[in-house]
Amino acid sequence: MGIVFLLIVGAAAGFLATRIMRVEADILTTVALGVFGALIGGLLIRILLTITGALAGLVGAVLGAMALIWAYQTYIGRR
């Protein structure tokens, strides 16, 4: 099932890409470009999401720590 899905998505992606870029290619080349393009694009997206996910985690951690420091100073620190 997975390989059939990859071929269908690859064929669609290759067809759209060749039409957008105005490239004339036969069916086999179109499908191959789409499949390999989908693999490369998927890998790049995963890498970018991993990097931005880690960065978002850091930003969230800093904001959480700032909120906790504010709450501590506001309610506990001043006695």
C-alpha positions as CSV (number, residue, x, y, z in Angstrom):
1,M,0.0,0.0,0.0
2,G,2.8,2.4,0.9
3,I,4.7,2.1,-2.4
4,V,1.5,2.5,-4.4
5,F,0.6,5.7,-2.5
6,L,4.1,7.0,-3.0
7,L,3.8,6.4,-6.8
8,I,0.4,8.1,-7.0
9,V,1.6,11.1,-5.0
10,G,4.9,11.2,-6.9
11,A,3.0,11.1,-10.2
12,A,0.7,14.0,-9.1
13,A,3.7,16.0,-7.7
14,G,5.7,15.4,-10.9
15,F,2.8,16.3,-13.1
16,L,2.2,19.6,-11.2
17,A,5.9,20.4,-11.0
18,T,6.5,19.9,-14.7
19,R,3.4,22.0,-15.6
20,I,4.3,24.8,-13.3
21,M,7.9,24.9,-14.6
22,R,6.8,24.3,-18.2
23,V,8.9,21.2,-18.7
24,E,8.0,18.6,-21.3
25,A,8.8,15.1,-20.0
26,D,7.5,11.6,-20.6
27,I,5.4,9.8,-18.0
28,L,8.3,7.7,-16.4
29,T,10.5,10.8,-16.0
30,T,7.6,12.8,-14.6
31,V,6.8,10.1,-12.0
32,A,10.5,9.6,-11.1
33,L,11.0,13.3,-10.6
34,G,7.8,13.5,-8.5
35,V,8.8,10.5,-6.3
36,F,12.3,11.6,-5.7
37,G,11.2,15.2,-5.2
38,A,8.7,14.1,-2.6
39,L,11.4,12.1,-0.8
40,I,13.8,15.1,-0.8
41,G,11.1,17.6,0.1
42,G,9.8,15.4,2.9
43,L,13.2,15.0,4.4
44,L,13.8,18.8,4.2
45,I,10.5,19.5,5.9
46,R,11.2,17.0,8.7
47,I,14.6,18.7,9.3
48,L,13.1,22.2,9.3
49,L,10.3,21.1,11.7
50,T,12.9,19.5,14.0
51,I,15.0,22.6,14.1
52,T,12.1,25.0,14.5
53,G,10.5,22.6,17.0
54,A,13.6,22.7,19.2
55,L,13.7,26.5,18.9
56,A,10.1,26.8,19.7
57,G,10.6,24.6,22.8
58,L,13.4,26.9,23.9
59,V,11.3,30.0,23.5
60,G,8.4,28.3,25.4
61,A,10.8,27.3,28.2
62,V,12.1,30.9,28.5
63,L,8.6,32.3,28.5
64,G,7.5,29.8,31.1
65,A,10.5,30.6,33.3
66,M,9.8,34.3,33.0
67,A,6.2,33.8,34.0
68,L,7.3,31.7,37.0
69,I,9.8,34.3,38.1
70,W,7.2,37.0,37.8
71,A,4.7,35.0,39.9
72,Y,7.4,34.3,42.5
73,Q,8.5,37.9,42.8
74,T,4.8,39.1,42.8
75,Y,3.3,36.7,45.3
76,I,6.2,35.0,47.3
77,G,9.3,37.2,47.1
78,R,7.7,40.3,48.7
79,R,6.7,39.4,52.3
